[in-house]
């Protein structure tokens, strides 16, 4: 018996074929690494932001819900706005040293 080939969905806009999606494997569940194994990088960024400084946190490995909750916690702690986009947390303003200190206190020991 021939194995099923994986179906690529990029470029698919719409399909009326109900059996089409039966052949697609469900996405694998992303497991969030423990805090002490997360290699987070905290940098300042001005690119494509009209000269305004944002603090950018990258390197989080885990579910989008956990990333959203960490982003919300950091925005609340800083008392400023921000967002979570493309596996990155953006905090408006220069909070690099404060965020590194808080993350290390919270158990993210590999933070730089």
Secondary structure, 3 states (H helix, E strand, C coil): CCCCCCCCCCCCCCCCCHHHHHCCCCCCCCCCCCHHHCCCEEEEECCCCCCCCEEEEECCCCCHHHHHHHHHHHHHHHCCCEEEECCEEEEECCCHHHHHHHHHHCCCCCCC
